[in-house]
Amino acid sequence: MLTLQVSIPQEELAGHLEKAAVDLQRNHPLAGFRPGKAPLAEVKRALGAMALLDESLKYAVPDAYINIVKQENFLTIGQPEIQITKVTPAEPVEFTATVALLPEVRLGDYKSIHAKAEPVGVSDKEVADVVEKIRQMRASQKLVDAPAAAENRVIVDLKMSKGGVPVEGGQTQNHAIDLGKPYFIPGFAEELVGLKAEDIKKFSLPFPKEHYNSALRGAMIDFEVTVKGVYQFERSALDDKFAADVGKFASVAELQKQIRNNLAEMKKEEESARLERAIIEELIGQTKFGDIPTILVESELNQMTARLKAKIERDGGTWEDYLKHLNKTEEVLMREWLPEAVTRVKAALLMRAIAEAENISVAPEEVATEQEVALKHYADDAETQEYIKSADYASHAKHVVLTRQVMERMKEISSSEK
């Protein structure tokens, strides 16, 4: 933390007093003058020199603080804590400003790191697996008069009880269960294999130990299942008609080629992210950091929370339901995220330090381009567009571009022959 003791001479207050005089007249109109038009001397005579001086501080103090920070090139974080220590007419105004500073970052031999991107490839089996998933998703269902097999879907009425008492929310009708997919209660789907329509089965299984409902977590639950129907999935033939139905592909080969390209692109992105994590971990390990201000970590935690909330809402959920599902409070969640938040803060500090060492900077037009891309992406969201146009988002965009450029430089350095 840095504490500044600042003195503002009377001559520097003149312009601020003029603005303060205009402001005071909004709530205290002076007879004979239009609002805000009374001269400074008249305002001082009518409302008092002290009132005028106090009002001027909202301009004078921030101005003096910003000037001294710029002059001394202090790297401050967040808003300062201001305490006025002396306010007397005809004498200098004095105040203290306490503010957090960016911690010192002492880079190690960052040019010595050695990390390379691993080659990525897509196997025929991976392509075939995706094709089969598409066929399964597009499969029709046919009611069959036969015992349920592992690849079938069953529709059941379900009753759950614990110690003879019905479980709240555990009674449901026409519940669909795909026996070929893992069910949230291990062993449940397997109990239904071999049953046919009208069959009733009773059995007991333990609920998962990580279940969000603490009353059910790990408890032995009694189930009564009535099978309403057994359905068999009927998949389309793997032919050119299927390919055309999926995405207007001319042939199965064309569909497979597109899937292969998509998988390759996804793997490249995953490998790029892995490489970046490896580089950052190695850099953090060789870098000396000063004390990291709490404000930076709290800010990162708040951003992590905001991003997750936004994703949950986009997916149609609510933050409250998400926390309930985890059986955690927001405070507990943020405590768990603390190590990750510290790592992210260190990574951001590293990016800044390496950018200085490598003379990497971001031009205004690059920030503008980043904003234009975001504006197009959120073309139908007026509220988000307003935020994208703000100075706050411009600062964020600058950081994004700078990080991208630094990481590209670090990939060059790490992959070069040492």
SULLIN-V732177 format. One record per backbone hydrogen bond with DSSP energy under -1.0 kcal/mol. CO is the residue of the C=O (numbers start at 1). NH is the residue of the N-H. If there is no record, write none. Layout:
co=CO nh=NH
co=CO nh=NH
//
This chain:
co=2 nh=99
co=4 nh=97
co=6 nh=95
co=8 nh=93
co=9 nh=12
co=10 nh=13
co=13 nh=17
co=14 nh=18
co=15 nh=19
co=16 nh=20
co=17 nh=21
co=18 nh=22
co=19 nh=23
co=20 nh=24
co=21 nh=25
co=23 nh=26
co=24 nh=28
co=30 nh=33
co=34 nh=37
co=39 nh=43
co=40 nh=44
co=41 nh=45
co=42 nh=46
co=43 nh=47
co=44 nh=48
co=48 nh=52
co=49 nh=53
co=50 nh=54
co=51 nh=55
co=52 nh=56
co=56 nh=59
co=56 nh=60
co=57 nh=61
co=59 nh=63
co=60 nh=64
co=61 nh=65
co=62 nh=66
co=63 nh=67
co=64 nh=68
co=65 nh=69
co=66 nh=70
co=67 nh=71
co=68 nh=72
co=69 nh=74
co=74 nh=76
co=75 nh=102
co=81 nh=98
co=83 nh=96
co=86 nh=94
co=88 nh=91
co=93 nh=8
co=94 nh=85
co=94 nh=86
co=95 nh=6
co=96 nh=83
co=97 nh=4
co=98 nh=81
co=99 nh=2
co=100 nh=77
co=104 nh=290
co=106 nh=288
co=108 nh=110
co=109 nh=112
co=123 nh=127
co=124 nh=128
co=125 nh=129
co=126 nh=130
co=127 nh=131
co=128 nh=132
co=129 nh=133
co=130 nh=134
co=131 nh=135
co=132 nh=136
co=133 nh=137
co=134 nh=138
co=140 nh=234
co=142 nh=232
co=144 nh=146
co=148 nh=194
co=149 nh=152
co=152 nh=179
co=153 nh=231
co=154 nh=177
co=155 nh=228
co=155 nh=229
co=156 nh=175
co=157 nh=226
co=158 nh=172
co=159 nh=224
co=160 nh=167
co=161 nh=222
co=162 nh=165
co=165 nh=162
co=167 nh=170
co=172 nh=158
co=175 nh=156
co=177 nh=154
co=178 nh=181
co=185 nh=188
co=187 nh=191
co=189 nh=192
co=192 nh=195
co=195 nh=148
co=196 nh=199
co=199 nh=227
co=201 nh=225
co=203 nh=223
co=205 nh=221
co=208 nh=211
co=213 nh=216
co=213 nh=217
co=216 nh=219
co=219 nh=207
co=221 nh=205
co=222 nh=161
co=223 nh=203
co=224 nh=159
co=225 nh=201
co=226 nh=157
co=227 nh=198
co=229 nh=155
co=230 nh=144
co=231 nh=153
co=232 nh=142
co=234 nh=140
co=237 nh=239
co=239 nh=243
co=240 nh=244
co=241 nh=245
co=242 nh=246
co=243 nh=247
co=243 nh=249
co=244 nh=248
co=251 nh=255
co=252 nh=256
co=253 nh=257
co=254 nh=258
co=255 nh=259
co=256 nh=260
co=257 nh=261
co=258 nh=262
co=259 nh=263
co=260 nh=264
co=261 nh=265
co=262 nh=266
co=263 nh=267
co=264 nh=268
co=265 nh=269
co=266 nh=270
co=267 nh=271
co=268 nh=272
co=269 nh=273
co=270 nh=274
co=271 nh=275
co=272 nh=276
co=273 nh=277
co=274 nh=278
co=275 nh=279
co=276 nh=280
co=277 nh=281
co=278 nh=282
co=279 nh=283
co=280 nh=284
co=281 nh=285
co=288 nh=106
co=293 nh=297
co=294 nh=298
co=295 nh=299
co=296 nh=300
co=297 nh=301
co=298 nh=302
co=299 nh=303
co=300 nh=304
co=301 nh=305
co=302 nh=306
co=303 nh=307
co=304 nh=308
co=305 nh=309
co=306 nh=310
co=307 nh=311
co=308 nh=312
co=309 nh=313
co=310 nh=314
co=311 nh=315
co=312 nh=317
co=313 nh=316
co=318 nh=322
co=319 nh=323
co=320 nh=324
co=321 nh=325
co=322 nh=326
co=323 nh=327
co=323 nh=328
co=329 nh=333
co=330 nh=334
co=331 nh=335
co=332 nh=336
co=333 nh=337
co=337 nh=341
co=338 nh=342
co=339 nh=343
co=340 nh=344
co=341 nh=345
co=342 nh=346
co=343 nh=347
co=344 nh=348
co=345 nh=349
co=346 nh=350
co=347 nh=351
co=348 nh=352
co=349 nh=353
co=350 nh=354
co=351 nh=355
co=352 nh=356
co=353 nh=357
co=354 nh=358
co=355 nh=360
co=363 nh=366
co=363 nh=367
co=364 nh=368
co=365 nh=369
co=366 nh=370
co=367 nh=371
co=368 nh=372
co=369 nh=373
co=370 nh=374
co=371 nh=375
co=372 nh=376
co=373 nh=377
co=374 nh=378
co=376 nh=379
co=378 nh=381
co=381 nh=385
co=382 nh=386
co=383 nh=387
co=384 nh=388
co=385 nh=389
co=387 nh=390
co=390 nh=394
co=391 nh=395
co=392 nh=396
co=393 nh=397
co=394 nh=398
co=395 nh=399
co=396 nh=400
co=397 nh=401
co=398 nh=402
co=399 nh=403
co=400 nh=404
co=401 nh=405
co=402 nh=406
co=403 nh=407
co=404 nh=408
co=405 nh=409
co=406 nh=410
co=407 nh=411
co=408 nh=412
co=409 nh=413
co=410 nh=414
co=411 nh=415
//
